Amino acid sequence: MSSIKVKIWDETIGYLYWDGVNNRSIFELDSDYQESNLNISPLLINKKIKIHTATTYEPIFQGLPPSIADSLPDYFGNRVFQTWLNQNNILESELNPIERLMYTGKRGIGAMEYEPGKSIINTIDTVDFGEIVEISEKIISNKYAFSDFINNQQALQNILTIGSSVGGAQAKILVAVHPKTGEIKAGDVLHEDKEFDYFIVKLGHESESVWGKEKTSVEYVYYLMAKNAGLTINDSKLIENQGNIHFQTKRFDRVKGEKIHFQTLLAITGYSSKTSVFNYEQCFVVLEQMKFKHLDKEMLFRQMVFNIASCNMDDHLKNLGFILNREGNWSLSPSYDLTYPFDPFLPSLKFHKMNINGKSKDIEREDILKMAQKVGIRNPHGIIEEVKNAVSEFEQLAKNYEIGNYSRKTISTDIQKAINRI
């Protein structure tokens, strides 16, 4: 039976076992953790109960507790991992989810760690963006071949190290940057020098696609608008390298050489029903259940308004998150993954992933105000106007970056329609 120890900040949370007969995990909580102030999953795991079986969760969580399944890589990370397994003659079908967590080890997002971890040799002294972009592009387009592996085995090892533990569909890597020397290292693990800052870099590539070149610049413009709209969002910038423009954002789960526990809304709620859509009102209920401060509720409301006004419709349950400090207190995480999620050159079904007042598109001010009344938001009109003013600057801001006229006009038109409705 496969088993691992689950830890946070050098403290044991519990022990995870794999039941191969029923394809599920069994999670045994550590006695000291049960008595502590920490609760990594306050809505789903009752700390008074020692043994938990993952029988009630949807298949998306792969037989794991949602709080732990959150540590597994998403689309791009999975593609990298699968490619590495193939080239090393390891059958993915023979790995159960707990064995996959062993490859995450201490390299995952947030503060949770898994022991024993599978050794992944890290020999990256500096990050070669050109090489990383080339191999990630081949992996995404299914063009990575055995000859690529033979010619440069280390390149695949490198992308596995810094690119396989990050969530999301877009190609991205983890880097550590020294603020004084500018030295860049792999960012999947903590370095002894606590002065290093840690970043996620979303890679711009797809040379045959106009949008592939533009979308990192668009996300940067959205970052600027979010700041102007009063959202809490970590410092970001664009990096130009060999004709590609990458979006770099500072990680909020790594602060002064320490790990911060992070969970997505999906992990906190375990919600993945295909029969009903999660809505923003339920988000506020979650904040109430977890005893969040009113300031967090106001910030969530502000982000909701921003998503509506800016047409950031990729507002699913993994694009909203929470952080936990060592004292056991939860708060809303800084905003992340704010952008225009559609390729302007392709037809798209445009709707929000979370409903507002029962609607997934064509949201009006009346819908927002009904939500504000339900959850007790003060001065909703003022927040709406502040967000509208910030978002209305898109077209002017976009002119300063590598965003073509067609994309700029398309996005600006959609934004203007959304602003007019609210």
N, C-alpha and C positions, 0 to 999 in steps of 0.2 A: 504494500500500500504506500503510495507516494505521500510524503508529508513535509511540511515546512513550518518554521517558526515565524510568526508575524510580529514585527517590532516597530516601535516608534520612539525616537530620541533615546535609543539604547535601553528602552524598557520593553518587556515582552507583553504583547497584547493577548496572544493566544497561539494555538497550534491548529494548523489546517491539514486535514487528511482527505484523500480522494477515495470515494466509494466507486470503484470501477464497475460494479454490478449495476448500480442505479444511476451512474453518470452524474454524480453530485458530490459536493464537498460536505465535510463535517467540520465545524469550527468549534473548538474547545477553548473557552476563555481562561486566561491565566488568573489565578486567585488574587494576586496583588493588583492586577488591572481592574478586577471587579470592585475593589475597594477604593480605587483612585478617583480623582475628579475628572479624568479624561473619559470621553465617550466618542469614539471615531464614527459611530453610526447611531445617533441618538433616536432616530425615528424607526429604525428597523431591527436593531439588536438590543434586546432587553438584557442589561448587564447582570441582572439577578439570576438569569438562567445560564448555566455553565455550558451546555451543549446545544449547538444550533445546526440544523441541517438545512441545506439550500434547496428545499423542495417547493417553496412558494414563489420563486422568482422566475421571470420570463427567460426564454432561451438566450436572449441577447447577453445575459450575464454568465453564460457558459457553465452553469452549475456552481457558481461562486457567490458569496455574499456581494451585493452591489458595491459596497465600499471597497472591497478588495479587487473586484473585476475592473474597477476604475484604473488600476495600475497596469493593466494590459494595454499594449499599443493599439492604435486605431488603424485606419486604412493604410496610410503610407508606411507607418512602422511595421505593419503586418507584411506588406509587400517586400520590404527590405529583409525582414526576418525569414520569410518564405524563400527568398532568393538565396540567402546565406545557407539555409538548411539544405536546399537542393544541391548547391555547389559542394557542400560537405557531406553529401550522401546520407543525410538524416531525414527520415520520413516524418513529416509533420503529423500525419495521422497517428503516429505512435506516441505523440506527446499529449498528455492530458493537461488541463488548464493549470494545475499546480506545478507541473514540470515547466510550463511556459513561464510561470512566475519566477522560477529559479533563474531564468535568463534575465528577468528584470532585476532581481537581487537588490542592490542598493542604488540602482540607476534610475528608478522610476520618478515620475512627477510627484511632488508632495513630499511627505516625510516618512511614509511607511516603507519598511524594508523587509526582505524575505531571506531567511537562512535555512539550509545552505543555498548559496547562490552558485549558478553555473559560471565558471570562469570565462570571461570574454576579454581576451588580451587587448589592452589599450596601449598602443605604441605611438599615438598621435602627439607629436611635439608642436606642430603648427597646423592650422586648418587651411587646406588648399581648396578654396571655393570653386575654382575651375574644375578640379577633379570631382568634387562632391556634386556639382551641378550636372556634369556629364553622366555620372553613374546613376544619379537619381532620375534623370530624364529617361535613361534606358530602362530602368526598373519600372517606372510608371507606364511606359509605352510598350512593355513586354518585349523589348529588344535586347535585353541583357542576355548574352550568350556565354557558353562555356569558354570560348576564346577570350572574352573579356576577363573572365576569372583567371585564366592561365596567364594572360599578359600582365595582370596587376591584381594579384590576390589581396594585397594590402588595402587597395581602394575599397573593396567590398567590406573588409574588416572595419575600416574606418567609418563607413556610412552606417554599419551595424551599431558601432559604438555610440555615435552621437546623433543618429537619426531614427533609431528603432523604438525608442521609449516615449516618443512625443505623440500626443493625440492629434486627431484631425486628418483630413484627406490630402491636404496640400503638402508637398515636400518641404521638410523643415529639419533643422539641426539644432543641437544645443552647443553653445560655446561659452567659454569663460574669458573675460577680458580684464586685464590689469589696468586700472584707471590711470596709473602713473607712467607705466612703460609702454602701454598699448599692446603688450604681448597677448596673443590669442591662443587658448588651449581648448581641449575637449571639455565640454560642459556637462557631461553626463554624471560626473562624480565631483565631490567637493575636493578642493585643493588645500594643502596645508596653509598656504598663504591666504589669510582671511580677507585680504584686500581685494581679491578677485571679485568682479561682478559677473552675474550669470544672465544669459540672454537666450531667447528663442529666435532663430533666424529663419524666416519663411523665404524660400528660394524662388527667385524669378527665373524662368527659363521657357521651355516650349517655344523654340525659335520659329516654328511654323505657325504659331497662333499669335495674333495681335494682342488678344486679351491676356495671354500667358506672359507677355512682356509688361503689360500695363497694370495688372491687378495688385502688385505690391505697392505701386505708387498710389493707386486708389485707396488702399488700406491706410497708407500714411496720411492722406488727406482726411480720411475718416477719423484717424487719431487726433489730428489737429482740431477738427470740428468737435469731437467728444470733449477735449480739454476746454474749448471755448464754451461748451454747453454745461460745464460744471460737473462732468462725470469724473470719478476717481479712476485714473488710468495710468499705467506705468510709462516711464519715458521710452520713446521709440525714435528710430531714425532710419533713413535709407542708406544702403551701402551699394556702391557701384563697383563692379569687378568684372573685367573682361567682357564688357558690353551688357552684362546682366545687372538688374537692379533688385536687391534683396531688402526685405523688411525686417529690421531687428527691433525686438522689444524686450525690455528688462523683465526678468522673471520675478514674480512676487512670492514664489515658494522657496526662494533662496535669498536670505537677507544677512549680510555681514558674516558670511561663511557658515550660516546655520540653515537647516531645513525647516520649512513651514508646512504644516499639514494642510492639504487642499483636497476638497471633494467637489465634484460637479453636482448640479441639481439632480441629475440622473442617478448618481450614486447615493445621494442622501435619501431620495424618495423610492428608488427601486421601481419607478413607474415606466412602463414601456408598452402600455396597452395599445393595440391596433384598432380597437373599436371606439375609442373616445380620445379626443385631443386634449392634452394638458393646456391649462389656461393661466394667464397671469394672476388671476385671483387666487389660484391654488399656490402660486409662488409666495404670495403674501401670507397665506395660511401657514406655509412652512416656516416663514420667518417668525410668525406668532408662536408656533409650537416650539421653536428653538430659542424663544425668549430674546430675539434680537432687539436692539435699540431702535427707537423711532427714526433716528438718522439713517439707519440702514434701509428702512422702509421707504423713506423719501428718496434715497439714492436709487433703489430698485425702480421706483416710480419714474424717476428722471431717465433712467436707462430705457424703460419701456417706451416713454415718449420719444426718446432719441431713435429707437429702433423703428417706430412708426414713421417719424418725420423723415428719416434718412433712407427709408426702404431697406434697412438691414433686416431682411426677412429670414435669415438663417438663425433665428432665435430659438434654437432647440435646447433640450435639457442639458446638453454637454457644454453649451456656450454661456452658462451662468454658473457661478461657483461660490464656494464658501471656504473660509480659512479658520483654523483652530489654533489658539496659542497654547503654550505649555501649562497655563493655569486652567485650561478646560473651557475657555470662552470662545464662542463662535461669532463670526462677523461676515458680512458680505465681502467677497473678494473684489479687487479692482476689476474694472470691465476689460474684456479681451475679445478678440475675433470680431471686431466691429468693422463692417465693410459692405459694399454692394456685392451680393453673392451671385449675380447672374452675368453670364457672358453677353455683352450687348449685341454681339454679332449673331447670336443664336436665339431662336424662339424659346420662351420659358414660361412655365406656369408660376406666376408670382403670388405667393401668399405667405403669411406668417406661420411659423411652426407652432407658436402658442397663440391661442385665441385671446381677444380682448372683447369683453361683453358679448361673447358668442360669435364674434366675427374674425375671420382670418385675413381679410383684405378690405379695402375701402373704409378704413377706420375713420370715424369722425370725432370731433371734439366732444360731442355728447357721450360717446362711448367711453372716452377717457375720463370725463367728469363723473360718470356713474361709478367707474372703478375707484376714483379718488374718494368718493363719498363712502363707498363700502369699506375701504381700508384706512380711512381717517387721515388723508393727506391734506395738510394745510397749504393754502395758496396754490392750488393746482394751475390756475390761470397764469400766474407768474412763472411757474416752471415751464409750462407749455410755450410761453412767449420767449423765454430765454433759450430754449432748445431750438425753436423755429429760427430765431435770429442767427444762431450759430450754424445751423444746417443750411440756411439759405446762402451761405458763403461758398458752397461747394464749387460752383463753376469758376469763380474768381480764384480760389485757392488752387484748383486743378490746373490752371494755366501755367503754374510755376513748376510743374512736374511732367514726366514723360507719359502723358495721357493724351491720346489722339483726340481730334475734334469730334469724331463720331461717338466715341465712348463718353466723352465729356458732356456732349449735348444729350445723349440718351439718358445718362444718369441724372443730369440736371433736370430734365423734363419730368422724370418719374418723381424726383424729390419735390419739385414744385407742385405737382398734383397732390402729393401727400400733405404738403404744408397747407395748401389751400383748403383741404378738407378739415384740418384741425385749427 
